[in-house]
Amino acid sequence: MTMVIIPAYAALFALIFTFLSARTIRIRRSQQVAVGTGGNALLERAVRVHGNFAEYVPITLIILSFDEARLVSPILLHILCIALLIGRVTHAVGVAQPNENFRLRVTAMILTLNTLAAASIILLATYIF
């Protein structure tokens, strides 16, 4: 029987998303800002960390799931999922800081975008070769 890999990673990403959501809600409450960011820099960072996660993780997991359905190597799937996980956690940690370490943000986006691109190219290659 083939081991299914992506759902376990999806669960990890869902837990991180839940944490980022709760963090954003907590900051909203403490800053008394119901909608938008009210010009609050800390809330703006929390909203963007949460939003950026929501923008990149779902599409990448969908493509990775398609890769898995096309029987891409389990080792390669793990490598890509771990790269995405490191990228998203690094982004959350780096961007959430008031004195942002820009290198963390760059590293995070390189990992994230390269994972999305690699997963997409691999998927296309399964139809060509």
N, C-alpha and C positions, 0 to 999 in steps of 0.2 A: 504494500500500500504506500502511496506517495504521501509524504508529510506536507501538510499545508503550513506555510510560513508566514505569509503577510498578515493574516488576522491577528496573530499574537503581537506583531509590531503595531498594528492599527489600535489594539487595546492600549498599548503603552502611549501612543500618541494621543488617544482619547483622554487618558489620565492627565497628561501634560496640559492638554487643552482645558480640561476641567480646572486644573490648578491656575492656569493663566486667566481663566474666566473669573474665578473666585478672587484672585488678586486684583483684577480690574474693578470688580464690584466693591471690594473692600476699600480701595482708593477712592472710588466714586463717593461712597458713603462718608469717608473721613473728610473729604474735600467738599462735600455737599454739592456735587455736580451730577444732576440726573441725566442730562443729555449733552452730547458733545464733550468738550474738555474744559470749557470755561477758562481757557488760557492757562490752565494749570500744567506746568511742564512735566511733573511726575505722572499725572493722569494721561497726558499726551503720549508719553513713553509706554505706559501700560497698554493703552488702546492700540498703539502701533505694534507692539510685541504680539498681542493677542490677534490682531487683524492680519499681520504678516504670517503668523502660524496658520491661520484659517485660509489664507490665500494660497499657500504653497503645499501644505501637507495633503489635503484631499486629492488634488490632481496627481501628485506624485504617487500616492498610495494606489490610486486607480490604475495608473500605468504599470506600477509594480505588480499589481494583481493580475493584469493582463499578461505580463511577462511570466508570472507563475503559471497561469493557465496554459501558456505556450511551452511549458516544461523547461524554462530557463534553469540553469544550474542552481541548486539550492545554496551553494557557497556564494555564488555571485549575488543572489537575492539577499543573503545575510549581509554581505559587504555593502550593498547599496542601501539597505535599511539602516544599518549602523551608521553609515555616512550621513544619511538624512537625520537620524536621531542626534548625532553629535552636532550637526549643522544647526538644527532647530534649538537645541538646548544652549549652544554657544550664542546664537542670536538672542535668545531670551535673556540670558545673563548679561551679555554685552550691551544691548540696547536699553535694558531696564535701568542701567546705572546712570545717575545724573551726570557724572563725569565719564562719559562713554569712552571705552577703549575701542577706537575705530578699527584696529586690527582684528578684534573679535568679530565685529560686524562683517568685515571683508571675508574673513575665514569662513564664517557661517554661510554667507551667500555663495561663496565658491563651492562649498560642500553641497548646499541645497541645489543650486542650479546645475552643477555637474551631475548630481544624482538624477535629477529630472531629465536632463539631456541624455545621459547614458541609458537610463531605463527606456526612454523613447526610441533611441537608436537601436538598442537591443531588440525591442518589440518589432520595429520595422524589419530588422535583419531576419527575424524568425519567419517573415513572409517572403523574403527574397531568397534565402538559402535553405 
